């Protein structure tokens, strides 16, 4: 029996479509679809009970939150960090969170003097960050971003966890954070 090109192409096309677009996810699986977000989105940080505009930056690896008067201390034998949010002005209340770890961040070449280190050490905390319907636990480093336009920067790690694609020509495509779907887990791995 001779098959035509059409009869061979149809099953192949159906197979390609089925693998590219899964029909359903089990309860244990996370949703597989990606969401398109703009360069700037409104974010809600549950642990701090604040909403603020965040810059989504695929060129950055990690997330950074504007904080000043940052100091680490011990509480019950555990490491904690105390800080003021850089988005709330000079009279910002002190916040305290458990310290996850400290990270070394490479400094920009323009910021390095001849005798200066090529990196800075920043405290990292775990925060539940929500954009649109999606919320994810993120490791966020604390640094003074008061000279930047946005107090929160979300890098590639957080964007991957949010399962997002970024369209830099758009802003606030996700709308007001609703936080209905939790994705990912911040593990103890670095």
Buried (B, 14 or more C-beta within 10 A) or exposed (E): EEEEEEEEEEEEEEEEEEEEEEEEEEEEEEEEEEBEBBBBBBBBBBBBEBEBBBBBBBEBEBBBBBBBEBEEEEEEEEBBBBBBBBBBEEEBEEBEBEBBBBBEBEBEEEEEEEEEEEEBEBBBBBBBBBBBBBBBBBBBBBBBBBEBEBBBBBBBBBBBBBBBEBEEEBBBBBEEBBBEBEBBEBEEEE
